Amino acid sequence: MTEYLEGRFDSWQAWQEKKNFDRQYVVSFIKTPKEVNRWLYVGAYAQSGSKPHSIKGVVYDLTLLPASLDFAGRLTCSYERKGRQAYPFGESVAPTCEVYQLNAEKLHLSEFPGFKKVNVSFGELARIVRQAIPSWRAALENVAGVYLISDQLDGKLYVGSATGAGGIWARWCEYLNGHGENVRLRKLIKEGGAARAENFHFSVLEIADTHTSGADVLLREGHWKEVLLTRLHGHNGN
């Protein structure tokens, strides 16, 4: 599901450890989380060959069929998969696969909840940025301010600020590499690996107009660093 929400499903699916897709068409479903026997339909693909992967397995040439897009991300089916076969043939699935629900809109991440309720994980932020979800972008792009990164692994905090064009949105986009070029966070990622950033959560402490002077925003950033002791006990180095 993560790969689908991040827009990486097609490339993720194309690589297979074994030759699982040696048929003319591939119809793709994703098991929905926290629901028994529910599968989200994400599209039908034409298969036109494969080539060996440079390290392991094969990479298929899959072309998403335009006619399948109307229901992709909207249609949920009910199907009980029996046995351990990960890639069953369509003729074995069709007799017991039924339409469970058809949503009006394609599945996507939640809409912007308001500045006081923002608390997103690194993974969620990455999906929001990659999909450029309109409500999130519109809200964060039009404000400067002070934000907080909380490290769920060790409890340490990092206070940062954003000013100028693009506001908080532009600054948070820079964190897709895990550290946003911050010295201490970069060291943390270097030592712990890219997965270390998965422990970060992002929230907003206060907002300001994007025309607010950088000096004023930095003063507010300094205030929060003192209040939260992020220089002494957190990830802030200055």
GUSE-790541 format. One record per residue (C-alpha): residue in three letters; x, y, z. Coordinates in steps of 0.1 Angstrom, whole numbers, plus 5000, padded with zeros to 4 digits. Each point is the difference from the previous one (the first is absolute). Example, Ala and Ser with C-alpha at 12.3 -4.5 7.8 and 13.67 -1.06 7.14 Angstrom:
REM GUSE-790541
ala512349555078 ser501450344993 
//
This chain:
REM GUSE-790541
met500050005000 thr502950245008 glu501449974965 tyr496650084985 leu499450315021 glu503550124992 gly499449964963 arg502749734997 phe497849704994 asp500649944963 ser503849995003 trp499749805033 gln497849744983 ala502049984968 trp502949835019 gln499349645009 glu502349755017 lys498549734977 lys498149994967 asn496650065016 phe498550204972 asp500549794969 arg496550074987 gln498650254975 tyr498350215028 val500650075036 val497150115023 ser501350165032 phe498450015035 ile501550115033 lys499049855033 thr498350285020 pro501450055036 lys497949905030 glu497349844979 val499549634994 asn499749884964 arg499850354985 trp502150094970 leu500450344983 tyr500049984962 val502850224986 gly499949924963 ala500549764971 tyr503349974981 ala501149864966 gln503149795003 ser502450024971 gly503249835012 ser502650005027 lys503750045005 pro502449885027 his500550235029 ser503650115005 ile500149845034 lys497249755004 gly496749904984 val498450164969 val498550334990 tyr496749994980 asp498950244974 leu496550085013 thr497750264983 leu497150135020 leu496849974979 pro498150334998 ala496749825002 ser500849885034 leu500650345016 asp496350085007 phe499949765029 ala503650005010 gly500450105036 arg496350025005 leu498849644998 thr500349765029 cys499349634995 ser499349725025 tyr502149694994 glu501349735023 arg503349884988 lys500549645008 gly503349835000 arg503450164998 gln500150104963 ala500950374999 tyr499150054963 pro496949794992 phe498749974964 gly497050224992 glu497849704992 ser500449865035 val499250345016 ala497150114979 pro497349755013 thr500350125037 cys501250364996 glu497150255005 val499650385000 tyr499950125035 gln500150384997 leu500550274974 asn501150345013 ala499250334984 glu503750115002 lys503349824995 leu501849905033 his502550265012 leu501450135032 ser497950215023 glu499350374994 phe501950275019 pro498649995036 gly500950355010 phe503350145014 lys499249905036 lys499449644991 val503049944977 asn502049705012 val501249794971 ser502749734999 phe502950034976 gly498449734978 glu496750194999 leu501850334992 ala501949834972 arg496749884985 ile498450355004 val502950174983 arg500349754971 gln496350014993 ala499950385006 ile496749965017 pro498250334993 ser498650085035 trp503449945016 arg502050194975 ala497650305000 ala500050025038 leu503849965006 glu501250194969 asn498350325011 val501450035035 ala503450055016 gly500549885036 val501749775025 tyr499749624998 leu500949715022 ile501649664991 ser499549745028 asp502249695000 gln497949715010 leu503049785006 asp501950205026 gly497450275009 lys502350294989 leu498550314983 tyr501250224972 val498650354994 gly500350164966 ser498550304981 ala498950094965 thr499850344984 gly499650154965 ala498549854969 gly498549665003 gly499850035038 ile499949685021 trp499149794970 ala503250084982 arg502149945032 trp498349675007 cys500649884964 glu503750025008 tyr499649735026 leu499449734975 asn503749915004 gly499349945037 his502050295014 gly499250324981 glu503750085000 asn500050065037 val503449915014 arg498949795030 leu497249834982 arg502349924971 lys502549845024 leu497149805015 ile499049874966 lys503549924990 glu500549795032 gly496649845001 gly499349964963 ala497150144979 ala497549815021 arg500850215030 ala497950284986 glu496949785002 asn499950095037 phe499550374994 his496650175004 phe499350354988 ser497750265016 val499550384999 leu500850215031 glu498950344986 ile499350174967 ala500750344985 asp499450194968 thr502549914973 his500950374998 thr501150005037 ser503750085002 gly502449715004 ala501550165031 asp496650005017 val499449644992 leu503449915013 leu499350175033 arg496949785003 glu502049694991 gly502550095027 his497250045025 trp498849654994 lys503549865002 glu500350145034 val496649895012 leu500449654987 leu503749975009 thr500849874966 arg503650145000 leu500849825033 his498049684997 gly498950004964 his501349994964 asn500650384997 gly503650104998 asn499650375001 
//
